[in-house]
Amino acid sequence: MHRTDRIGVRPLDAEPSTWHLDREEDGAAAASARLTVRVADAESGKNLPVTVIISDGGHPDGAGRGTYSDGRFCAEGEFAVEVTPGSLRVEISSGPAYVPLEETVALAAGELIRAEVRLRRWFDPRSRGYWCGDNHVHAQHDATADVRTDLEYTALQARANGLDFLAEARSNVSYEGIEELSRPDFLLSSAYEGRIGAFVGHFNTPGAPDPAPGTGPLPARELVENTHVGGGAVIYTHPLAPPTQLHWMGATQMLSDAVLGQCADAMDIRSPAEEHLWYLLLNLGNRIVASSSTDACLGRRGSPRPGAHRVYVRAEALDYAHICRAIRAGRTFATDGGPVFAFLTVDGQPPGSEIRAERGRTYRAQMEAAALRPLKSVALLRRGAKVREFENPGRGTLAFTYDFAEDGEAWYVLRAEDDEGKWAITSPVYFAAPVPHRRPPAGLALLEIGNFTGFIELRRQFFAHVIATAWPGPITVVRLLRDGTRLYELAPSGGDKVSAAGIPCTGVEGEFQEGWVWWPGPAGAQHFQMDAPVAESGWYQVEVETAAGQSCRSHAVYFDSRHPKSRQLSSAVLSGGGNHLALAGYGEEMPLERIKLPFEGDHWWYPDRQYWHLQVVLDGRPAFEHTADGEAAGLFRLDGR
């Protein structure tokens, strides 16, 4: 039985934020005009940290540190700017829980305007027990900076964007006195961003400042254990960054972890592609929490604001011990930083809970979505498919219940989106089948051909990098083919070949050499990694077979030995239980002839030409597809043949 009842829409009754202006002559600056502003909470009258954009044909800097590309700066409740006389647009905000102020005012030459601003809080997540934060921000990622940042200005920017906690992910700044920048309503800490090696990915580790990085073919597993010992949480960060390549930044080991059912605690979601990747991981039987973060590099003019993507955590106290405990328990929802909030319980149980499914029983989902702007959609999803949706319910708060039956392995989340595309999504409430559920068999075949080293330097030599994972396994054979011909056909019984360069694929630094390794060993191998030199043109492909009759193969990718530029061709295919992911990516960089040793430059990060294709199927249902048009599409046979 499915029925919906007790639907209610509560219109937003918050008054707008306001300002009061006083004008006077400013003889000291007769050729210009001046604006001085004080911003306070409309209810308490206390000063508010704010993010400000002043537009007068340019963007005056009220912080004295430089403005970002959108013109913003941050201030501790008060600021003054000298402006060009004429029409002036003023935008002042203090995070998504306050109604922002957007006004236009005219100033004459020699005029001074004093403004008293009152920002009104329209929603208070803290009253629901939720604290919001960004677990991945660099105060100054680069040795030099366009905006003069330090930890003090980083903390101010976080508070000015409505964050309760922020984990600074290591930068070129001084950490002396960092503990003094926290306060009763804001927590600043430093947290290690795990960058373990190629084909592993990056990880946020809030609550554990210096966990020991992992080693071996699947090093993130050890990182998770070490972080948990310190009371922290491990979050896959920017898992598709960029989607054109599988080495280094993107959370590539996450795909193997998902097959083996041993994922980290949470995953950052910042795009529809990452959202559907998360659904697929859940459908494979993994318990993985919804999170989001920015990877903001605040010294760069183009940096996003801290909290432009954020996670809300239902924790008992504002400290990282409680925050990380709540993240690991799944008590979260993630947003893209907009004024949208989502809350879900099932039979009173919050996200992260497990409920035993019983045939003939009715369960009640209680849902609430709140938004400052009109809501476009509020949807309850089961295993990634919508089971109930309200379209265009209006501005304010939508609360409803939904009664349903459930007798199988499932998970439910609530997703809300406003008419500007700002969204919020909860972590899952899980249902366990009456009879213990066996995770579906799953397999991964991954191939990338490129001319990079273990630590993002370019070389003229190309290698094929192969990763294969199967559950329950064991893997019986892995093949690397060129034009259908077997270049390598390897079985676990042949053992490992580990070169002086270290572990194939996932070593942190050094040159690649021919080698391969089976995990946890040749007996009962569930995972395989290989590096193999590539010199001849042709269609390359990976095939994987297991003792249980499973098979998985990558796309065929075309390598052109005559091509004059550095490049990567990537393919990852993951399948299990009617769920399927197919990713193809291409990135092209500097000409091979310009590569000299020792290598200089960072062209690896910014390819001149890019292409990627992603398809996600959930429970046999096409759920998401992205195709970027481009000539590089002809380098992939997406059907695998």
N, C-alpha and C positions, 0 to 999 in steps of 0.2 A: 504494500500500500504506500502510495506517495500522495501527500496533500500539503498544501501550503496554507497556513493560517496566521492570524495575528500580524498582519503586515501593517507597518506604520511608517509614515514619512513625517519627520519633524522639521519644518522649514527653519532655515538658519535665521536666528533673531539677533545676531551680533550687530552692534552698531559699527559704523565705519570708523577707522582711525582718523584723527583730526589734527589740524594745526592752527595756531593763532599767530598772526604776523603783526609786528610793530615796525614802522618805517621811520627812518631818520636820516639826516644828511651825514655823510662821511667825508669830511673835507680832506682827510689825509690821503684819500684815494680817488681824486676827482675824475680821473680818466677811466676808472673801472667801477665796479660795484662789489659789495660784499654781502655774504649770507652767513649768519651765525645761527646755529641750531642746537637746541637741547631736546633730547628724546627721552620720554619716560613712559612707564607702564600706566595705562589709563586708570587702573584701579588703585594701585599702591602709590603712584607718584614717584617711584624709584627710577633712577636712570637705567636705560636699557642699552646693552651692547647692540650695535646695528651695522648692517651692510647698506652702503649708500652709493647711488649713482647720480651724479649731477651732470646734466647735458646742457651746454651753452654754445654748441657748435664744436666743442671739444669736451674733455672730461677733467675738470679741476680735481686736484688731489688734496683731500682733507686730512690725510694721514701722514703725509710727508715721506711715504715709502715707495711711491709709484703706484699707478693704477693698473688694473688688469685690462684685458682687451675689450671687455664690455663696459669699462669705465668705473668699476666698483673699487671702493676702499672700505675699510672698517673703522669704527670709532667707538669709544667707551662712553656713549651717551651724549657727548658734546663734540661739535666740530665747527670749523669756520673755513670758508673758501672765498677766494677772490675770483670773480667771474666777469665775463664779457657782458656789458649792458645789453639788455634786450630780453627776449623770451627765454625762460629758464625752466627746464623740467627736472623735478626732484623725485627720486624713488628711494624710499627708506623701508627696510624690512628687518625683522628680528626672528627669522625662522618661520616654518609653516604654521605654527600655532597662533601667530599674530596676524591680524589683518594688515597687509602692507599699505603704506601711504604712497600715492602717486599723484602729484600735483604739478601744475604749471603756473609760474608767476613771472611778471614783468618787472625788471629792475632798470632804473635809469642810472646814467653815469653819476658817480659821486654819492649813490644811495646805499644805505645800510639797512638790511632787513634782519630783524631778530625773530626767529621762529621758535615757538614752543609746540612740540609735537607730542601727541598722546596716541600710542599704539594700543589697540584693544586685542586682548586675547580672546579668540573665538572657540578654542578647544584646548584641553589640558590632558595630554597623555599620562602625565604623572598621577593624575587623580585615579587612573585605571591601574596604576602600579607599573607603568612602562617608562623606561629611560631610553633615550635615543642616542646613537653614536655612529662614528665613522672609524673603523678599525684599520684604515690604510691611508695615511696622509704623510707626505714628505714635506717638512718645512722648507728645505732647500735641497732638492735632489741633486742638482748640478753644483759644481764647484763655484760657478758664478751665477748671478741671478739678475733678472730684470726688475723684480720687485724685491725690496730689501726685507727679507724675512728672518725671523729668529723664532725661538719657542714662545716668547711672549706674544708676538704678533700672530703666531699660529693659534695659540689658545684664544686670543681675542676673536679671530676669525671664526673659530668653532662656536664660541658662545654667541657671536653676532648672527650666526646661521641656525641658532636654536638647538645646538647639540649639548647633551649632558655629559658625554664622554668622548674622548678622542685618543686613539693610539697612533703615535708618531712612529713611522716605520723606518727610522734611521736616515740621517741626512748629514750635510756638511754644516752643522751648527754645533754650538756648545750646549752640553746637557747639564752644565753646572746650575744647580738651583731649580731643576725641573719640578721637584716636589712642591716648591713654593707657588707654582702656578695653578695647582689644584685648589679648590675652594669647596664649601659645603654643597653647592649646587652644580659643580663641574669637576670632572676628573680628567687629568692629562697624564698619560704614561708613554713610555717608549716600549715598542714591541718589535721583535725581530721579524723581518719579512724573509721567509724561507726561500732562498734561491739555490736549490741544491744542485742543479745541473741540467744539461740538455735533456729534453724529452721527459721532464718531471713536472715542471711548472713552478709557480710561486704560491706561497701560503702566508696568510695572516696568522699570527700567533698571539692574540691578545691575552694578557694575564700571565705570560711566561716570557720575561725579557730576553733570556738567552738560552733557549732550548738547544740541545746538541743536535746538529743536522744528522740526517740518516745517511747510511752507506748502502752499498749493494744494489742489485738490479731494481728494487722497489724502495728507494730510500725514504719516501714519504711515510711509509708504515712506521719506521723507527722514529721519525720526527713527531708523529702523533703520540706515540708512547712517551717520548721524552717530555713533550709539552704537557700531557696529562699529569705526569708526575709532579710538575711544577704548578698544577692547578689551572692551567690555561686551556684555551680552545684552539682548534686548528680549522682554518677556513680556506677552501680553494678560492683564490682571488683571480680576477680577470681571466676566467677559463677559456675565453675565445679572444685572446688579445695577442696578436691579431689572428683572425680565423684563417688567414692565408698560409700559416705555417704552424707546425706542431712542436718544434723544438723551442726550448727556453722559457718563454713567458706564459703561454697558455698552459692550463692545468692538464697536461697530457697523461700523467700517471693516473689522474682521476678516472680515465676510461678503463684502465686495467683494474683499478680498485673497485670500480662498479661491477665489472664482470666477476671478480672474486668475492664481492659482498663485504668489502672491508674499507669503506669510504671514511674520509675525515669527518669532522663534526658538521660542517656547514659549507655552503657554496654561495659566493657572491653572485647576484643576479642583476644585470644592468641592461638587458636587451631582450626582445622577444626570442632571439635565437638561444640565449643562455637560459631563459625561462623554460623553453621546451626541452633543452638538454637536461635541465633539472627534473622535469617530469619523467623523462626516460630513465634517469638514474633511480627515481623512486619506483617506477614500474618494474625495475629489475630486482626489487626487494630491498633496496638500501634505505636506511633511515638517515636522511640528510636534511639539515635545517636550512630555512630560507634566511639569507643575509644579503647585505649589499654594502659597498664602500666605493670610494672615488678613485683611489690611487692619485689623489691630487698632488701636484708638484708645485708648491706655492711660490717658489721663486720664479716660475715661468708666467709670462703675461697671459698665456692662453689656458692657464690652469682652471679647472672647475672649482667651485666653492667647496669647502669642507661640508660634507653632508648633502651634496647634490645627489648622491645615493647614500642611503643610510639604513641602519637596522634598529628596530625598536625591540627592547628586551624587557620582559616582565620579571624583574628581579626584586628581591626583598630589600636591597640597599644599593647605594651608588658606590660600589667598589668592585674591582675586577674579580675578586673571589666570587661574589654573588653573580656578577654579570656573566662570567664564563660558565658558572654552574647552570645558569638559566639558558645560555646558548646551547650547551651540550644536552640539556633536557628538552630543547625544541620550543621554548616559550618565546617565540619571536614573530614579528612580521617585518617585511622589507618594503621599502618604497624608493622611488626615484627622487626623493627630497621634496615633493610637492605637498600641498595641503590636502592629503587624502589619507584616511585611516581605516583599518579593517580589523574586525574582531570576530572570532569564531570559537564556539564551544559545541561539543556534542554530548548530550546528556550531562551537561555541566562540566565536562572534561575539556581542558584547554589544549591548544596545539602541543604536540609532543607526546600526548597521552596515547596509550594503546587500549582499545576496547575489544573484548572478545565477541566476535560475530555469532549470533544465534538465530537459527531459522525460526520464523514466526514472530519475532520480536520487532517492535517499532522503536526507532531511535529518533531523537529530536535534535536537530541542528539549530542553534541560536546564533544569529548573525547580526552584525551591525557595521555599517559603513558611514563615515562622515566625511564631508568635503566642503571646502570654502566656496568652490565653484560648482556649477551644476554637474551632477554625476551622469556619466554616459552609460555605464554598465556596472552592475553588481552581480557577480556570478559565483555559485557554488560549484566546484569542480570535483569530480570523482575520477581518480586515475588519469587526470588531464583532460577529461571530457566534461562539458557543462551539463549538469543535471537540473539546474534551476538558474534562470537569469532574469534580472529586471533591467530593462533598457530605459534610459532617460528618466530616472525616478525624481530628478529635480535637485535642488540645492539645499543642503542641510544634512540631516541624519536619516538613513533608511535602516529600520530594524525589522527583522522578520524571523519567523521560525519555519522549519521545514521538517515534516515527519517522513521517515523513509524506512525501508527494510534493507538489511544488509546481512548476507550470509556467507561472504567470501573475503578473500584477502584484498584490502582496499585502503586507500587514503583519500582524505577530503581536505581541500583548502578553500578559502574565500579570497576572491580577487575583486578589487574595485578600481574603476578608472573614471576620471572626470573628462569633461568635454575638451580639455586641452591635452589629453593623453597622459596626464600624470596618474600614477598607479600605486596600489598597495596590494601585497599578497601575503597571506599568513603561512606559517609553517603548517605541516599536515597534522591532522588527527588520524591515527592509524586504526585499522581494523585487522585483527588476526583471525584467520579461518578457524572454525571449530576443530578441525583436524589439523595438526601442525603442518604448515605449508612448506613445501620444498621449493626453493628458489628455482626458476626455470634455467635450463642450460643456456649458456651465453658464450659468445666468442667475439674476439677483437682481432682484426688484421690491420696493421698500420704500416705504411711505407712513406718515407720521405727521402727524396734525392736532393742533395744540396752540396755547396762548397764552403761549409763553415766548420769551425773548430768547436770544441766543447764549450768554449766561453766566447761566443759571438764574434770571433775574428774571421775574416774571409781568406780563403786559399784558392789556388787554381785547380786543385784536385777535387773531384766529386766523389761522394760516397752515397750508397744506398743504406738507409737506416731502417731496420725492420723490427717491429714489436708485435708479438702475438700472445694473446692471453685466452685461456679457455677454462670454463667451469662446467661440470666437475672435472673434465679432462679424463685421463692425462693426454697431453699432446703426443701424437705419434710421429708427425712429420711436418716440417715447415719447408716450403719451396719458394725460392726467388726465381721468377721466370723473366726471360727477355724474348719477346715475339713468340711466346709459347714454348720456348726451349728452356730446359732446366739449367740455370747457372749454378744454383745450390739446391741440394735436397738433403736436409739434415734431420737426423733422428736423435732423440735423447741418448740412445745407447752409444752414440759416437762421442759423448762427453762435451766439455767446454773447450773453447779456444780463447784464452784471455791474453791479449797482447800486452806489451810493456806500457801501452797507452792507458791501460786500466779497463774498467768495466765497459763493455760495448754500450753505446748510446748514452748512458746516463752519467758518465764521468764528469766531474766538475770542470776540469780544464784539460788542455793538452790536445795533441793531434790525434785524429782518428786513424786506426789501423784495422786490418781485417781481424775479426774476432766474433765470438758468440758465446752465450751463456744460457743455461737452463735453470729455472727456479721452481721449487726450492732445491732441485737437483735433478740429475738425469732420471732418477726413479720417481715416478709420479709427477712429472713436470706439468705445471699449469701456466707457465709463463716463459717466454723466450725473447731474447734481444740479440741483434746482430748488426755489425757494421761491415760493409763490403765495398771495395773500390768499384767505381763505374767509369767506363771510358767510351763504350760503343753506343751509338744511337740505337733506339728501339723502344718498344712498348714493354715496360716493366710492371710486374705484378707479384703480389704475395698470396700464397695459398696456405691454409692451415687445416690439418685434420686431427681428429682425436680418436681414442680407442672406442668411444661410445658412438662413433659414426658422425659426429659433428663435423661441419666444414664451414670455413669462412674465408673470404678472399677480398682483397682490396680492389679499388678501381685499378684499371690499367692506366699508367701515366707514360707520356712520351718524353724521353730524354733525347735532346738533339746535341750531339757532341760538337757540332760546328757553331753552335750559338755563341756569340761573343761576350755575353754578360753573365755575371753571377746570378744565381736564381735558386729557388726551391720549388719543388713539386711535391705536394702533400696529399695523402689519401688515408682516411680512417673509416673503417666500416665496422660497426658494432651491432650485433643482433642477439635477441634472446626473448623467448616467450611472446612472440608477436610484436615485439618492440624493435625498432631498427633506426640506426643513425648512419648517415652517409655524408662525409665531409670531404670536399676536394678544395685545394687551395694552391695558388701560384703567386710568387712574389719575385720581382726582378730588381737587381741592384746594379752596382758599378761594373764597368767593363773589366773582364778578366785581366787584360793587359795592364791595367792600372794598379793591380795588386802587387805590392812590394813588401818585403820583409825587412825589418819588423813592420807589422801592419799598423797603419794609422787610419783613423776615421771611424765613423759609426754608421756607415751606409747600410749595414745589416738591419738597422731599426726602421729605416724609411724607404721601402722599395719604391722604385719609380713606376712600376706597373703591377697591378694586383688583380686577382680574380679569386672568388670563392663561391662554392655551392654547398648548401646544407639542406638535407632532408631528414625529417624526423617522423617516424610512424609510431603511434602509441596503440597497443592492443589491436594491431591490424588496421588501424584507422589513420590515414594521412592527416598529420596534425600541423606540420609547419614545413615550408619550403622557401628558401632564399636562393635566387640565382642572380649573380652579377654578370651582366653582359660583357663580353670582351673576347678578343681573338684567342686568349689563352684557354677558353673553354674547349677548343679543339685539341688540347693536350691531354684530355681525360676521356676515357670511355666509362661513363658513369654506370653502365650496366655490368661492369666488371669483366666483360669479355675482351 
